[in-house]
């Protein structure tokens, strides 16, 4: 089958695209360009190789790179912000609940499928938990991939054009870690990942690597940045793993949902951007930072965006860590709570009443 011959070629082209975009100094070059190349190949019908391990390795590298920016001052900052982190997670899940019925009506899907499709959590986690509640896993998986792909594409460009450079965390002044020291950091991260998996936490490759590297950097045992080549590789692996999710077979019959999912992601993002504006006014943080704090994007992708814009990457990571943990751990409880409170039923009645008034 031609896939076995062309798939490696696509991955090479994706790498060249990442290098070219990086040379042109485009934002998130090593994520966006490979993602686009692989997504186009997947939608054209080319079956890409299994890249789950690639995304995990990418999360290991990116998570450790983010953790290495930790300082004792940053640790104190995260503790001070923790109540707002929890509040923001609840706001995101609440907005998702309100948008579930409109998405279900427009797409022709059931409530469970619509809810788990929009919830800003992990792709595999939302598909798995959603299946237990009766959701269509292929629709959930596609919608979740669209959410991450849209936000990782749109947000960096918008913030680069209309936002502000935070002037923080500039990596140019920091030296690359020596090879043996960096290898030791990755070994510590792997041990941390095993521990995080043992206690049953979600997203262990990202969280475990981040925690280990942050502990080493925050304690002063390690000082320096991730070398350029592995950092680019980690972003490349995340990019191609997102692109590979747009399989042609998965998208057959649900192309209409693809456009609706994009629209609902933008609506969700706009509502949360309004909350970000309020958070900016209350906290004194710049709007670019608070938009990333509240964005329904993935943790790794939003942290990379913060890094590219020299924003407070540890604060962004902390907010997404809190949301990821709360949503992934308790999403089924939130869904059942909304059902018990009649949130979906009330929204259905409201939309039916509005539709009836329009017809009159």
KARAUR-V469148 format. One record per residue. N is the residue number from 1. NEAR is the number of other C-alpha atoms within 12 Angstrom. Layout:
[[N:NEAR] [N:NEAR]]
//
This chain:
[[1:10] [2:12] [3:18] [4:15] [5:14] [6:21] [7:28] [8:21] [9:20] [10:32] [11:38] [12:19] [13:24] [14:37] [15:32] [16:21] [17:29] [18:36] [19:26] [20:20] [21:24] [22:24] [23:15] [24:14] [25:16] [26:24] [27:34] [28:43] [29:37] [30:44] [31:47] [32:44] [33:42] [34:41] [35:42] [36:36] [37:35] [38:44] [39:35] [40:27] [41:31] [42:31] [43:23] [44:23] [45:24] [46:30] [47:31] [48:35] [49:26] [50:20] [51:24] [52:23] [53:17] [54:25] [55:34] [56:33] [57:32] [58:36] [59:44] [60:44] [61:45] [62:51] [63:49] [64:49] [65:51] [66:49] [67:46] [68:43] [69:43] [70:38] [71:29] [72:19] [73:17] [74:27] [75:24] [76:16] [77:22] [78:27] [79:19] [80:17] [81:25] [82:23] [83:17] [84:30] [85:31] [86:27] [87:22] [88:38] [89:38] [90:30] [91:31] [92:42] [93:39] [94:28] [95:34] [96:40] [97:39] [98:34] [99:36] [100:41] [101:37] [102:36] [103:40] [104:32] [105:24] [106:22] [107:28] [108:20] [109:29] [110:25] [111:37] [112:38] [113:39] [114:46] [115:50] [116:52] [117:52] [118:55] [119:55] [120:52] [121:46] [122:40] [123:38] [124:26] [125:30] [126:42] [127:36] [128:26] [129:33] [130:39] [131:24] [132:19] [133:26] [134:23] [135:28] [136:29] [137:29] [138:35] [139:44] [140:44] [141:42] [142:44] [143:47] [144:42] [145:43] [146:41] [147:42] [148:44] [149:41] [150:38] [151:39] [152:42] [153:36] [154:29] [155:41] [156:39] [157:24] [158:20] [159:30] [160:26] [161:15] [162:14] [163:22] [164:24] [165:24] [166:24] [167:18] [168:21] [169:30] [170:21] [171:26] [172:17] [173:11] [174:17] [175:18] [176:23] [177:28] [178:17] [179:18] [180:14] [181:22] [182:30] [183:20] [184:20] [185:38] [186:37] [187:22] [188:28] [189:37] [190:31] [191:24] [192:31] [193:33] [194:24] [195:21] [196:23] [197:19] [198:13] [199:13] [200:16] [201:25] [202:31] [203:38] [204:34] [205:36] [206:46] [207:42] [208:41] [209:40] [210:44] [211:40] [212:40] [213:45] [214:39] [215:29] [216:33] [217:33] [218:26] [219:21] [220:17] [221:19] [222:33] [223:29] [224:35] [225:35] [226:38] [227:27] [228:25] [229:19] [230:28] [231:32] [232:32] [233:32] [234:39] [235:46] [236:47] [237:40] [238:48] [239:47] [240:48] [241:40] [242:48] [243:45] [244:44] [245:44] [246:39] [247:30] [248:25] [249:20] [250:26] [251:28] [252:18] [253:14] [254:25] [255:23] [256:20] [257:34] [258:32] [259:21] [260:30] [261:41] [262:30] [263:25] [264:38] [265:42] [266:28] [267:27] [268:36] [269:35] [270:22] [271:26] [272:33] [273:30] [274:22] [275:29] [276:31] [277:25] [278:20] [279:28] [280:22] [281:15] [282:14] [283:16] [284:14] [285:24] [286:25] [287:31] [288:37] [289:43] [290:41] [291:41] [292:50] [293:47] [294:49] [295:52] [296:52] [297:46] [298:41] [299:43] [300:51] [301:48] [302:49] [303:44] [304:47] [305:47] [306:42] [307:37] [308:35] [309:35] [310:30] [311:37] [312:39] [313:46] [314:45] [315:43] [316:44] [317:49] [318:42] [319:43] [320:45] [321:44] [322:36] [323:40] [324:41] [325:30] [326:31] [327:38] [328:35] [329:23] [330:26] [331:39] [332:30] [333:18] [334:31] [335:37] [336:22] [337:17] [338:27] [339:23] [340:13] [341:14] [342:17] [343:26] [344:32] [345:20] [346:20] [347:25] [348:23] [349:17] [350:17] [351:23] [352:17] [353:14] [354:14] [355:14] [356:11] [357:10] [358:9] [359:8] [360:7]]
//
